[in-house]
Amino acid sequence: HHSQSHFSHSSAAASGFSAHAAASGAAFSASGRPLRGERPHHSSLGVLSILVKGVSSSSSDEGGATGAAAGSNVAVALRRLDPRRAPPSAELASRAAAAVRDWSPLRGHPNLCVPLHSFVSSEDVTGGGGAGAGEGGGGAPALWFAHELLPGASTAEELHLRGKHASTSGSSTGFIPPVAPSEDALWSYLVQLTCTLRAAHTAGLELRPGCLHPSKILILPGGRLRVGAVGIPPTLAPGEAGGGVMAPEALAASQRADLAAVGRFCLTLACHCGGLGAQQQQGGNAASLSVEAAAARSSPEFAAIVSALLNADPNPNHVFIPPASPRAPSMIASWHALAAALGGRLLSEIDSSSLQADALADQLRVEAGHGRMLRTLARLSMV
């Protein structure tokens, strides 16, 4: 399921990347149809985008690419924004380059997929004049972002809400149904998102709710969570300063929106309901009822933290959700308060990570023993 292609735009050729659509790589089939939920009416970024697998063909940073070099022959995930809704311009390219620079200090964070490069290209990944060409403005110059490629990862939406089509013959129906997350998994996701907010907010950055949507949060085998599409929402919709340094009040409000988005993410997964976002736009009563449903499916402690996160929403139309008990927090408006509310759950996550590291070290010792045994057999066979 590969359709190899090369960039035709001069700036894209200088970027050192060659893109190819791969059904197993990310979200694109050979015909150019997205496999993930990137429909125009569903895109959490506000702009239709497609995701393809790319390979870096140069170890130097030249021409139209911005950001640190990914190295030669390194696979990356390339996200192309619909040029009809985000037409590339000098201002947009400048904001994209600024996003790459702003997030570069957090490259390597275990819970973030920060942008590695940004560039403009007229590469048509929709297969020319096929059916997909009209959906994403194929052939027109578009803004691209390069992120780290995570093999084996699934979005939270695919894993827990919608399911996904199997890329191998392991499933007889070709479709893997969604699996409702356990409460331990929900606590783990919340702890990892707290670490993500701590890193971003301490650096004076904002994730924006679009990155904290289930379709943009990746779950790796083993339960590791990574926030994807980082840096794209601020590029498309800059703050009050027009992409520069935000005013402290605006930054604080945007970071509170991040906390509310984390609450919506956890609430959506706890209720196992993909349509929660639409419900919450209808009013606070739907959100309150969803909190009650989450409390019925999980512990009251988890539901109390989720409702307190939702109350951090800076939207003036947000309807306050009263705490379930007098001892429960009414609002969690910072990552410090969220970490304090999690308490012992943070230590449980540390224990889980330590056990997982010990298991990997044990497997490594076993493989090292196998290697020694192989070398011994090879020497004996040569005597």
C-alpha positions, 0 to 999 in steps of 0.5 A, a space after each residue: 500500500 505505497 505510492 511513492 512520490 517526490 516533491 515538485 515544489 522547489 521549497 519542498 525539495 530543499 526541505 530534504 523530505 520525500 513523502 509517500 502515502 502509506 496505509 500502515 504508516 499513518 492515515 492514508 491509503 494508496 488511493 489517497 483517502 484518509 483512514 483517520 477522522 480528519 473530515 472537515 466537520 470533525 477536524 479538531 484543528 478547525 482545518 482539514 488535514 491529512 497525515 502521511 509518512 515521510 522519509 528525510 533524505 538529507 541530514 542538513 537543514 536547508 531552504 524551505 524547511 525550518 527546525 532542527 534536522 531529523 537526520 538522513 533516511 529517518 521516517 517522520 509523520 507529515 501533516 498537510 493542512 488544507 490550503 483552501 482553509 489555511 492558504 500558505 502565506 509569508 505570515 502563516 509560514 513565519 508563525 509555523 517557523 516560530 512554533 517549531 522554534 518555541 517547541 524545540 526545547 521540549 523535543 524528546 519529552 515523553 508525552 509530546 510530539 513537537 513539530 520538527 519542521 515546517 515548510 510549504 509544498 505543492 506536493 499532491 498526496 491525493 493521487 492527482 485528480 482522484 476522488 480525494 483531490 477535491 477534498 484537500 486542495 490537492 496540487 495547491 501549495 500547502 503548509 506542512 508540519 513534520 512530527 516524530 513518527 510513532 509506529 504502532 500508535 493509535 489515537 485515543 479516538 480509534 482505541 476507545 471510541 470509534 475503533 479502526 480498520 486492521 492493517 493486517 490480516 490479524 482480524 477476521 472482520 478487518 475492523 478492530 472494535 473500540 475498547 472502553 478504558 479501565 479506570 486505572 487507564 484513565 488515571 494513567 492518562 490524566 497523570 501523563 496529561 498533567 506532566 504534559 501540561 506542566 512541561 508546556 505551561 512552565 515553558 510559557 506555551 499553550 497546547 490549545 484544545 485542538 491538540 487535546 482532542 481524542 483524535 490528536 492524542 496518541 496511545 502507544 502500546 503499553 499505555 504511553 500517551 503522546 499529544 500530537 499536532 502540537 504547535 499547529 493550533 497557535 499557528 492557525 489562530 494566533 493569540 492577541 499579539 498576532 503570533 508574538 508574545 501573548 499578554 499574561 492574562 491571555 496566556 493564563 486564559 489559554 492555559 486554563 482552556 487546556 485544563 478544561 480540554 483535559 477534563 473533556 478528554 477524560 470525561 469523553 473516555 470515561 463516558 465512552 461517548 464520542 459525541 460529548 463535544 457536541 453535547 457540551 456545546 449545547 449547554 452546561 446541563 449536558 456536561 453535568 449529566 455526563 459528569 454524573 454518567 462518569 461518576 456512575 462508571 468510575 470512582 467519585 474521586 475521578 468524577 470530582 477532578 473531571 468536573 473541577 477541570 471543566 470549571 476551569 473553562 474561561 469561556 463566559 458561556 460555560 455553566 458552572 458544575 457544582 462539586 459533588 461533595 463539599 470536600 471536592 475542589 470546585 475548580 482546578 485552574 493550574 497544573 499545580 492544583 491538578 498535581 495536588 489533586 492527583 496526590 497518590 495517583 502520581 506515585 502509583 504512576 511512578 511505580 507502574 513506570 518503574 515496573 515497566 522499566 524493570 520488565 524491559 531490563 529483564 527482557 534485555 538481559 534474556 536477549 543478551 544471554 541468547 546472544 552469548 549462547 549464539 556466539 558460544 555455539 558458533 565457536 563450537 561449530 568452527 572447532 
